[in-house]
Every structure is written in C-alpha cells, then in structure tokens.
Amino acid sequence: MSVDLSPHAVLPLAIGALIGAIAVAVLRRPKPPELESPQRKVGEIEVARLRSELARSDARYQRQIEFFINFPELVKALTAAMSYDQVTATCSRGISALLQTHCVAIWLAKSPTQLQLVDGAGFAPQLRGELLCTIAELGVRPLLSQRAVLPYDQPVNSVLRRHGIATDLAVPIWHGDRLFGLIMIAGASGEPAVVHRTLAMIADLAGVALLGAMQISKIRQEAENDALTGLPNRRTLFRQVASELSRCHSYGTHLSLAMIDVDNFKHFNDTNGHQAGDEALRLVAKLIRSVTRRTDLVARYGGEEFTVLLLGADPIQAQQHAERIRRTIAEAVFPHGDKQPKGYVSISVGLATAPTDAQTRETLFEAADQALYLAKQRGRDRVIAWEGSTHEAEFTPSSSNPMTSGEIPIDEELFEDGTRPENAIVRAIALGK
C-alpha cells in the first residue's frame, strides 16, 4: 500500500498536530492567582477585630463573675474577723484575689505619725510586723488628707524601694475621724475606674472591721483584766494555772503560786478613805509587776489580795522571788503609809509549789492560802512556804540570811528591771490570751 505524501495530504495532518500541541500547552499552564477584592479584605479584618473584642469581653465578664463570687466572701470574712490580724490578713487575700495584684502592702497606724507594715504579699515576709515608717518617709500625707484612692509614685530613694515593695496605688483606711492605716497595691488587673472603686470599697470595709476588732479587744480586755489595777483578773489566772499545771505534769517542771495580802488594809481604808486605798492598791500592783519576771503572771485575786504565778520556779526559787516582792513593798514610800500599825505598808505572802505541794488547781490554791494564813498569824510582813500539814518553812527578814540581806542570789537578769538572758528557761506568756 502506497502512502500519499503530497502536499494536499500532509498539510491537514500537520495543522491538526499543531492545534493539539497548543491545546495541551494551554491546559498544562498554571492558573494565575485570583486577585482579592477590596471588599473581601475588609471583611476579614472586621472578623479579626470582632474576635479580639469578643475575647476581651469574655475575659471582662469572667472577671466580673469572679468578682461577684469573691467579693461577698470577702465581706463575710471581714464581718467575722475578731482581731486586727484577721482583718489585715483577710484584706490582703481579698485584694490579691479580686484585683490580681503583683503586690499588696497593708499598714496600720501605730501613732499619729507612724505606720507599721503588718500584712501583704509581693515582698519579703520578714518585713511584716517589723517595718515601721513615718508618714513623712512614705510621703502619704496628701493622700491621707484627701481620703481617696490616688496614684502613688515612690521617690527614687524611698524606703519602699529599698525593701523591694512596689506600689502604684494607695488608699487610706478611715472610720469617721479615726485613721486606722493604709493600703498600697501594684499591678492591679482591670479597668482603672473599676480598680479604684473596688479598692475604695475594701478600704471602707476594712475601717468598719478594724473598729469592730478594736471594740472586741477592749471588751475582752475588760473581761480578763481588773479595772482598778489593770492586772489580769481571777478568771484569767484560773485559766492560766490550768494550762501551766498541764504543762508542769507533762514536762516534769515546777509551778509555784504566791498568794499576797496587803497587811491591815482595812485599817488603811478606814483611816485614809477608800480613794486613798485604791491608790495604794494600784501602787502595790505596779511595784509587784516591776520586780516580777516578764514570764510570770501577776493577777489581782480580789480585794487587797494579789497572786503571782511563778513559772518553772521550785520552792527555793519561789521563796527568793516572793521575798524580793515583800522587801520592795516594805521599802516603798506610800502616801499615808506611816499611819499603818508597822509604820509602813507591808504584805504577807503564802507559797505553794506543784507538784510537790499540790497536783490540781484547787489544792495548789488551798495550800498557798493556808501558807498565807500562817504568815498572817505569825505577825505579818513575811513569806511562808507550805510544806504539808505539819511543816512550814518560814521566810522572814534576817541579817544572817543571804536571801534577805543585800542582793538576792538569783538571776537578777530574769527580772524586768534587769537584762534578760537569751537562754532563759521559762516560757513567755502572752497575757490576756
């Protein structure tokens, strides 16, 4: 079979092949990117803005929800607070939770010119209760006078900077005309107006709570202390004796009780009047306290009777302490003291020591009271220690007795009028607690 290669036959075939190649090339060529329309670009920007705004709104609403949950809890806690420490600790935690602060510093007024850092967060914990600054040092006098939340810019060399306490807002704590303290914060989260209102409300609540704590403290003090002398009363004494007897039995230590009675006090009252008698009792209380260790409890038992609870004192040490008290009263100059039968105001002291003389509170007081009765019976102005039903150790002034002549050979530094050693073995009591 012969192939026709004439131009008339070949030309159509060549044209067809060329058209096919062009078609393939066109189909295989990548498509150019579509040009975005201006309307689409604006739409995407708006969507991004709305998403951002929605996120901010969600965070804001979340904070508001937390506020409505936490703020009532703060109010409830402040209402239930019974002491200054509870109020300031509650304020510190509440501010941190509500405002998400980096630093909170709560100051209480210790005097008209001084503030003490008592609580907070964001600084060295050891500064609490230790840092005392004047209003001038803090530079807050204008803020205190305006009673408002104000920006607080620390001076370059301020005491707060030196102690690493950051602050940018401050508000005073007032109740009526009484300045209780100051709240400082730094790095609060939220809108400034909301932060200011929240901080102002907390300061107002703190003022009310601190006033309540002050009144509770006053009521507690009146309930636990004698109105005339300011000493702890019998209720406080009994509670402390019960606690110390338990400690005495647990650790094998001694506990001594001195019962003190002002000699011939009825004669003093009848001769000089009850007002002079009250002044004499106040002076007796002051003198006993002045020569008694800080670790011991001096209380007014009733009438002209006083007690001293001597912690850790064995019978010999108790006699030394009691004789020191007796001698101090006898040597003191009392108004109208020269009208007393002895020519001066004197006391009689009865001593008892646990666990040697007694095991319970009742038997301890009974033994000391019996010893006091013997001291009265034997002429007054003396110390007698109870040693059972048939033996009593009388402790009266004598020039040959080293415990009553010259300096008493005991640790003088244990007393308030001397230097206290660091290794004192007797535990300190917080009176009225």
Secondary structure, 3 states (H helix, E strand, C coil): CCCCCCHHHHHHHHHHHHHHHHHHHHHHCCCCCCCCCHHHHHHHHHHHHHHHHHHHHHHHHHHHHHHHHHHHHHHHHHHHCCCHHHHHHHHHHHHHHHHCCCEEEEEEEEECCEEEEEEEECCCHHHCCCCEEEHHHHCCHHHHHHCCCEECCCCCCCHHHHCCCCCCEEEEEEECCEEEEEEEEECCCCCHHHHHHHHHHHHHHHHHHHHHHHHHHHHHHHHHECCCCCCECHHHHHHHHHHHHHHHHHHCCCEEEEEEEECCHHHHHHHHCHHHHHHHHHHHHHHHHHCCECCCEEEEEECCEEEEEEECCCHHHHHHHHHHHHHHHHHCCCCCHHHCCCCCCCEEEEEEEECCCCCCHHHHHHHHHHHHHHHHHCCCCCEEEECCCCCEEEECCCCCCCCCCCCCCCCHHHECCCCCCCCCCCCCCCCCC
